[in-house]
């Protein structure tokens, strides 16, 4: 299930390696503004860990991600469920907004 979310970079975690097969994972948190701001944890997996490198804290980004869910049965036999958001694309929103700004106010056009 693929979706996207826009928000501001709050945290960029370090890339961590797990196991002997070289599995890598990096976590980021973005803040989605609103009446009640939400801090969303998103995972970057394997060859996607670098996607956040070019962005800084407080940059506005749009993250495309897959929503994943899994079931786990603990040693006591209790079933637990976990969700994760795994990013596959990150785009800067702040930069795009700056490019779209028209440099003149109405009535101040240079060709008038």
QUISULSUL-V479415 format. One record per residue. PHI is phi as a letter, one per 30 degrees, with the letter a starting at -180 (NA if undefined). Layout:
<<PHI> <PHI>>
This chain:
<<NA> <c> <b> <b> <b> <c> <a> <c> <d> <c> <b> <b> <d> <d> <d> <c> <c> <b> <i> <d> <c> <i> <d> <c> <b> <b> <c> <b> <b> <c> <c> <c> <d> <l> <e> <b> <e> <c> <c> <c> <d> <b> <c> <c> <c> <h> <d> <c> <e> <d> <e> <c> <e> <d> <c> <c> <e> <i> <d> <d> <b> <c> <c> <c> <b> <c> <d> <b> <b> <b> <c> <b> <c> <d> <e> <d> <i> <d> <c> <b> <b> <b> <c> <b> <c> <c> <d> <b> <a> <b> <b> <d> <c> <e> <d> <d> <d> <d> <d> <d> <d> <d> <d> <b> <d> <e> <i> <c> <d> <d> <c> <d>>
